[in-house]
Amino acid sequence: MVVGKPGGEAAPGGGGSTRERLLSAASALFAERGYERATVRDIAARAGVNQALLFRHFGSKQALFGEVIAQSGHEQLRSTPARELVEAVLRSLMQPAASAGERSGADRSLETLLRSVGGSNEVSAAVSALGDDYARALATLSTADDRDLRADLALSWLLGIGLTRVVVGKRPLVEADPDEVCRLVGGALNHLLEDLPRPGCDGSSPP
């Protein structure tokens, strides 16, 4: 191993510092398996380093998960205008599993969250914080007094679609054309978030 600055060791096989390799490996495995089933041993093996280095850089698996969630989710939120966020999330969730290895951390942030929902209490704070960040971004699209509720409803729908497609693997959603999904869902969510008139829940027009 070549030792440089603290935290910047070159990992075996090249391709960035040890820390970067661990973050990349953890991002991939958390998205594929969820928090519980992605083991420290497997993360270190995929990164090509000893398990001890994972604890040296991050302290614990929980801390590593929190950093993966924060880094990847914030990357998408930082790089995507709020008005384009719904489509960006839908398209990232609709990408075929076979292309997972080619996807960035930003593309996989909600997939990581979805596969970790319902896990132990130690991941709930990171999952909740990421959801709050997405909801706040979506809320900026609305000027309604209940924009926070509208944003939560929009996020809940997106996560429900993700659970059905990514975790459950239900057809025909798994095989649906992403363009068609974006057209159907994006149009409905834009109406919800942009305060356009809509019928009541019973189909009648609101007063």
VOBA-1610 file (N, C-alpha, C; in pm, whole numbers, padded with zeros to 5 digits, always signed):
BEGIN
Met+00084-00119+00000Met+00000+00000+00000Met+00088+00124+00000Val+00051+00222-00079Val+00124+00347-00084Val+00059+00444+00013Val+00135+00494+00107Val+00079+00583+00208Val+00107+00727+00171Gly+00003+00807+00168Gly+00018+00949+00141Gly-00036+01028+00258Lys-00119+01129+00228Lys-00182+01206+00332Lys-00282+01120+00406Pro-00311+01153+00533Pro-00410+01075+00606Pro-00542+01072+00532Gly-00599+00952+00518Gly-00726+00939+00447Gly-00711+00932+00298Gly-00585+00940+00246Gly-00570+00944+00102Gly-00489+00830+00046Glu-00483+00718+00119Glu-00405+00605+00072Glu-00460+00553-00060Ala-00372+00505-00145Ala-00417+00446-00270Ala-00461+00304-00243Ala-00584+00271-00283Ala-00636+00136-00260Ala-00579+00039-00362Pro-00568-00089-00326Pro-00519-00189-00421Pro-00603-00187-00548Gly-00538-00199-00660Gly-00611-00202-00786Gly-00635-00064-00845Gly-00589+00043-00773Gly-00606+00177-00827Gly-00749+00224-00817Gly-00773+00343-00873Gly-00909+00394-00879Gly-00948+00477-00761Gly-00860+00568-00712Gly-00896+00658-00606Gly-00841+00618-00471Ser-00863+00706-00373Ser-00814+00681-00238Ser-00895+00569-00173Thr-00844+00520-00062Thr-00914+00416+00012Thr-01053+00463+00051Arg-01062+00584+00100Arg-01191+00638+00142Arg-01290+00642+00025Glu-01244+00688-00091Glu-01331+00695-00209Glu-01375+00556-00252Arg-01282+00461-00247Arg-01316+00324-00287Arg-01419+00263-00193Leu-01404+00290-00064Leu-01500+00239+00034Leu-01638+00302+00015Leu-01641+00431-00010Leu-01769+00498-00033Leu-01837+00443-00158Ser-01760+00421-00264Ser-01816+00368-00388Ser-01869+00227-00368Ala-01790+00144-00300Ala-01832+00006-00276Ala-01955+00001-00187Ala-01956+00083-00083Ala-02071+00086+00009Ala-02195+00136-00062Ser-02182+00238-00145Ser-02297+00291-00219Ser-02358+00182-00306Ala-02274+00105-00375Ala-02324-00001-00462Ala-02392-00112-00382Leu-02329-00156-00273Leu-02383-00268-00197Leu-02507-00230-00118Phe-02511-00109-00063Phe-02632-00066+00008Phe-02750-00057-00088Ala-02724-00010-00210Ala-02831+00000-00309Ala-02878-00137-00354Glu-02785-00232-00365Glu-02821-00366-00410Glu-02891-00448-00302Arg-02847-00432-00176Arg-02891-00523-00070Arg-02963-00457+00046Gly-02951-00323+00059Gly-03001-00258+00179Gly-02897-00262+00289Tyr-02923-00187+00395Tyr-02825-00172+00503Tyr-02795-00304+00572Glu-02899-00379+00606Glu-02880-00498+00689Glu-02796-00605+00620Arg-02818-00626+00490Arg-02755-00738+00420Arg-02620-00701+00359Ala-02587-00574+00357Ala-02455-00533+00307Ala-02357-00538+00424Thr-02271-00637+00427Thr-02182-00656+00541Thr-02053-00575+00525Val-01992-00547+00639Val-01863-00477+00639Val-01761-00557+00560Arg-01763-00689+00576Arg-01668-00774+00505Arg-01684-00758+00353Asp-01809-00759+00306Asp-01833-00750+00162Asp-01798-00611+00108Ile-01827-00507+00186Ile-01793-00372+00141Ile-01642-00358+00127Ala-01569-00406+00229Ala-01423-00396+00223Ala-01367-00479+00108Ala-01424-00598+00086Ala-01376-00683-00023Ala-01398-00617-00158Arg-01515-00557-00177Arg-01541-00492-00306Arg-01448-00373-00327Ala-01415-00304-00218Ala-01324-00190-00229Ala-01178-00234-00242Gly-01151-00362-00215Gly-01015-00413-00225Gly-00927-00374-00109Val-00987-00359+00011Val-00910-00318+00128Val-00944-00408+00246Asn-00866-00396+00353Asn-00891-00470+00476Asn-01006-00404+00552Gln-01085-00486+00625Gln-01197-00432+00701Gln-01153-00325+00801Ala-01032-00340+00854Ala-00984-00245+00954Ala-00980-00103+00899Leu-00955-00090+00768Leu-00949+00043+00708Leu-01087+00107+00702Leu-01192+00026+00689Leu-01327+00082+00691Leu-01354+00148+00826Phe-01317+00079+00934Phe-01339+00136+01067Phe-01246+00253+01093Arg-01128+00249+01034Arg-01035+00360+01051Arg-01089+00487+00989His-01149+00476+00871His-01197+00594+00799His-01335+00640+00844Phe-01422+00546+00884Phe-01561+00583+00911Phe-01607+00551+01053Gly-01534+00470+01125Gly-01569+00441+01262Gly-01667+00326+01279Ser-01767+00318+01192Ser-01869+00213+01204Ser-01942+00199+01071Lys-02012+00089+01056Lys-02096+00068+00938Lys-02208+00172+00935Gln-02264+00205+01050Gln-02371+00304+01058Gln-02323+00439+01007Ala-02204+00481+01049Ala-02151+00609+01005Ala-02123+00610+00855Leu-02075+00497+00805Leu-02051+00485+00661Leu-02181+00498+00584Phe-02287+00431+00631Phe-02417+00439+00566Phe-02467+00584+00565Gly-02455+00651+00679Gly-02499+00789+00686Gly-02426+00878+00586Glu-02296+00855+00569Glu-02219+00936+00474Glu-02257+00905+00330Val-02281+00777+00300Val-02323+00739+00165Val-02456+00805+00131Ile-02552+00796+00224Ile-02684+00855+00202Ile-02673+01005+00181Ala-02598+01071+00270Ala-02586+01217+00261Ala-02515+01259+00133Gln-02406+01191+00100Gln-02326+01228-00017Gln-02404+01210-00146Ser-02464+01091-00163Ser-02532+01063-00289Ser-02661+01142-00303Gly-02738+01152-00195Gly-02861+01228-00203Gly-02837+01375-00227His-02742+01432-00157His-02712+01573-00175His-02653+01602-00312Glu-02582+01504-00367Glu-02529+01521-00503Glu-02643+01540-00602Gln-02747+01458-00590Gln-02860+01471-00681Gln-02935+01601-00656Leu-02957+01635-00531Leu-03029+01758-00499Leu-02951+01881-00543Arg-02820+01877-00530Arg-02735+01990-00567Arg-02728+02008-00718Ser-02729+01898-00790Ser-02708+01905-00935Ser-02837+01910-01017Thr-02952+01897-00950Thr-03079+01891-01022Thr-03170+02005-00981Pro-03210+02092-01075Pro-03307+02197-01042Pro-03434+02134-00987Ala-03497+02200-00891Ala-03617+02144-00826Ala-03723+02105-00929Arg-03740+02187-01034Arg-03844+02160-01133Arg-03816+02031-01211Glu-03691+01986-01214Glu-03655+01864-01287Glu-03639+01744-01194Leu-03662+01765-01062Leu-03632+01660-00966Leu-03724+01540-00979Val-03853+01564-01002Val-03948+01452-01015Val-03905+01359-01127Glu-03875+01415-01244Glu-03834+01330-01356Glu-03701+01263-01328Ala-03607+01335-01266Ala-03477+01275-01236Ala-03491+01156-01143Val-03576+01169-01041Val-03598+01059-00947Val-03664+00941-01018Leu-03768+00970-01097Leu-03837+00863-01168Leu-03742+00787-01260Arg-03663+00859-01335Arg-03573+00794-01430Arg-03466+00712-01358Ser-03419+00760-01244Ser-03317+00682-01171Ser-03379+00554-01117Leu-03505+00559-01074Leu-03571+00439-01022Leu-03612+00343-01133Met-03630+00394-01254Met-03674+00310-01365Met-03561+00247-01442Gln-03437+00282-01410Gln-03325+00221-01482Gln-03318+00073-01452Pro-03289-00009-01553Pro-03282-00154-01530Pro-03173-00190-01433Ala-03197-00296-01355Ala-03100-00340-01256Ala-02966-00374-01319Ala-02969-00422-01444Ala-02845-00462-01511Ala-02748-00347-01527Ser-02800-00223-01527Ser-02713-00107-01546Ser-02668-00047-01415Ala-02697-00117-01302Ala-02669-00060-01171Ala-02522-00024-01153Gly-02434-00108-01203Gly-02292-00083-01186Gly-02243+00040-01259Glu-02320+00090-01355Glu-02280+00206-01433Glu-02342+00334-01380Arg-02423+00323-01274Arg-02494+00439-01225Arg-02415+00512-01117Ser-02436+00643-01110Ser-02366+00723-01010Ser-02434+00711-00875Gly-02364+00761-00772Gly-02424+00761-00639Gly-02552+00839-00635Ala-02557+00952-00709Ala-02678+01033-00711Ala-02795+00955-00768Asp-02771+00877-00872Asp-02877+00798-00933Asp-02930+00691-00838Arg-02847+00648-00742Arg-02883+00534-00660Arg-02923+00572-00517Ser-02929+00703-00487Ser-02954+00743-00349Ser-03089+00696-00298Leu-03196+00712-00377Leu-03327+00669-00333Leu-03340+00518-00336Glu-03267+00453-00427Glu-03267+00306-00428Glu-03206+00254-00298Thr-03100+00318-00254Thr-03039+00281-00126Thr-03138+00299-00013Leu-03208+00413-00012Leu-03307+00439+00091Leu-03417+00333+00088Leu-03467+00301-00030Leu-03577+00206-00043Leu-03539+00068+00011Arg-03419+00023-00019Arg-03379-00110+00025Arg-03346-00113+00174Ser-03340+00003+00236Ser-03306+00009+00378Ser-03424+00048+00466Val-03538+00083+00404Val-03657+00117+00481Val-03700-00003+00563Gly-03737+00021+00688Gly-03778-00089+00774Gly-03663-00160+00841Gly-03542-00109+00822Gly-03426-00170+00885Gly-03417-00131+01032Ser-03302-00150+01090Ser-03285-00122+01232Ser-03292+00026+01261Asn-03309+00060+01388Asn-03321+00199+01428Asn-03197+00280+01394Glu-03083+00213+01382Glu-02959+00286+01361Glu-02951+00351+01223Val-03036+00312+01129Val-03033+00376+00998Val-03149+00473+00979Ser-03242+00477+01072Ser-03364+00556+01052Ser-03335+00705+01041Ala-03237+00754+01117Ala-03207+00897+01113Ala-03156+00939+00976Ala-03066+00859+00918Ala-03011+00893+00786Ala-03119+00886+00679Val-03205+00784+00686Val-03313+00769+00589Val-03412+00885+00600Ser-03448+00919+00723Ser-03543+01027+00746Ser-03487+01161+00699Ala-03359+01185+00726Ala-03296+01311+00687Ala-03294+01327+00536Leu-03264+01220+00463Leu-03263+01229+00317Leu-03403+01257+00264Gly-03504+01189+00318Gly-03641+01214+00276Gly-03682+01357+00301Asp-03642+01413+00415Asp-03674+01553+00447Asp-03610+01647+00346Asp-03487+01617+00305Asp-03417+01704+00210Asp-03489+01703+00074Tyr-03533+01586+00029Tyr-03605+01578-00097Tyr-03739+01651-00087Ala-03808+01633+00024Ala-03938+01698+00042Ala-03923+01850+00043Arg-03820+01901+00107Arg-03798+02046+00108Arg-03774+02099-00033Ala-03699+02024-00112Ala-03675+02068-00250Ala-03804+02070-00331Leu-03887+01967-00315Leu-04014+01961-00387Leu-04109+02070-00341Ala-04104+02106-00213Ala-04194+02208-00160Ala-04170+02344-00222Thr-04049+02367-00273Thr-04020+02496-00335Thr-04096+02516-00466Leu-04154+02410-00521Leu-04230+02421-00645Leu-04370+02475-00622Ser-04413+02480-00497Ser-04549+02522-00467Ser-04550+02650-00386Thr-04653+02731-00407Thr-04672+02852-00325Thr-04792+02837-00233Ala-04853+02720-00232Ala-04972+02696-00150Ala-04935+02693-00001Asp-05031+02724+00084Asp-05007+02720+00227Asp-04972+02579+00274Asp-05027+02479+00205Asp-05001+02340+00243Asp-04893+02276+00157Arg-04796+02357+00112Arg-04693+02305+00021Arg-04610+02194+00083Asp-04590+02199+00215Asp-04513+02092+00279Asp-04587+01959+00270Leu-04719+01963+00289Leu-04799+01842+00275Leu-04796+01793+00131Arg-04809+01884+00036Arg-04805+01844-00105Arg-04672+01780-00140Ala-04564+01835-00087Ala-04432+01778-00114Ala-04420+01639-00054Asp-04473+01620+00066Asp-04470+01487+00128Asp-04552+01386+00048Leu-04667+01431-00004Leu-04749+01342-00085Leu-04677+01304-00214Ala-04612+01402-00276Ala-04537+01374-00398Ala-04423+01276-00371Leu-04349+01300-00263Leu-04238+01211-00230Leu-04289+01072-00197Ser-04401+01064-00127Ser-04457+00932-00092Ser-04494+00854-00217Trp-04547+00922-00316Trp-04582+00854-00441Trp-04456+00803-00511Leu-04355+00888-00517Leu-04230+00847-00581Leu-04168+00727-00510Leu-04167+00731-00377Leu-04110+00619-00302Leu-04194+00493-00318Gly-04326+00510-00326Gly-04413+00394-00349Gly-04387+00330-00484Ile-04366+00414-00585Ile-04332+00362-00718Ile-04197+00289-00710Gly-04103+00349-00639Gly-03973+00286-00625Gly-03980+00152-00554Leu-04057+00144-00445Leu-04071+00018-00373Leu-04132-00090-00462Thr-04234-00051-00538Thr-04302-00147-00625Thr-04210-00195-00737Arg-04131-00105-00790Arg-04045-00141-00902Arg-03912-00203-00858Val-03845-00140-00759Val-03710-00182-00722Val-03711-00299-00625Val-03795-00294-00522Val-03793-00395-00417Val-03887-00512-00448Val-04012-00480-00483Val-04110-00585-00512Val-04088-00645-00650Gly-04048-00563-00747Gly-04025-00611-00883Gly-04154-00646-00955Lys-04260-00567-00932Lys-04390-00598-00989Lys-04398-00558-01136Arg-04454-00648-01217Arg-04484-00618-01356Arg-04628-00568-01366Pro-04657-00478-01457Pro-04574-00433-01570Pro-04480-00316-01538Leu-04481-00268-01413Leu-04398-00151-01383Leu-04251-00177-01409Val-04203-00296-01376Val-04061-00328-01395Val-04020-00311-01541Glu-04111-00346-01633Glu-04078-00343-01776Glu-04133-00220-01847Ala-04189-00125-01772Ala-04252-00009-01833Ala-04148+00084-01896Asp-04192+00154-01999Asp-04107+00253-02066Asp-04090+00373-01973Pro-03967+00409-01937Pro-03947+00524-01849Pro-04011+00652-01901Asp-04011+00672-02032Asp-04074+00792-02088Asp-04224+00794-02057Glu-04288+00678-02066Glu-04431+00671-02039Glu-04460+00693-01890Val-04377+00636-01805Val-04393+00656-01661Val-04375+00803-01625Cys-04274+00866-01683Cys-04252+01008-01656Cys-04368+01093-01705Arg-04426+01056-01818Arg-04539+01132-01872Arg-04660+01122-01780Leu-04690+01000-01736Leu-04809+00979-01654Leu-04793+01035-01512Val-04684+00999-01449Val-04664+01038-01310Val-04619+01184-01300Gly-04528+01223-01388Gly-04479+01359-01382Gly-04588+01462-01403Gly-04678+01435-01496Gly-04788+01529-01519Gly-04876+01544-01397Ala-04909+01431-01332Ala-04995+01435-01214Ala-04926+01508-01098Leu-04799+01480-01077Leu-04729+01545-00967Leu-04707+01693-00993Asn-04689+01732-01118Asn-04677+01874-01148Asn-04805+01948-01114His-04918+01886-01139His-05045+01946-01101His-05054+01962-00950Leu-05010+01860-00878Leu-05015+01865-00732Leu-04925+01974-00676Leu-04804+01983-00730Leu-04705+02074-00674Leu-04718+02217-00724Glu-04776+02236-00842Glu-04781+02370-00900Glu-04915+02438-00882Asp-04998+02385-00793Asp-05121+02453-00751Asp-05225+02469-00860Leu-05225+02380-00959Leu-05326+02391-01064Leu-05459+02335-01013Pro-05574+02384-01065Pro-05703+02334-01019Pro-05714+02185-01042Arg-05777+02115-00953Arg-05794+01970-00965Arg-05925+01930-00899Pro-05986+01819-00941Pro-06108+01774-00877Pro-06083+01723-00737Gly-06190+01716-00655Gly-06178+01661-00521Gly-06158+01512-00527Cys-06138+01451-00411Cys-06109+01307-00404Cys-06226+01224-00455Asp-06349+01280-00448Asp-06465+01204-00495Asp-06497+01231-00640Gly-06407+01306-00708Gly-06428+01336-00849Gly-06501+01464-00873Ser-06555+01525-00767Ser-06628+01651-00785Ser-06530+01767-00783Ser-06574+01881-00833Ser-06490+01998-00834Ser-06489+02060-00696Pro-06374+02107-00651Pro-06367+02168-00518Pro-06445+02299-00517Pro-06498+02341-00401Pro-06573+02466-00394Pro-06486+02584-00426
//
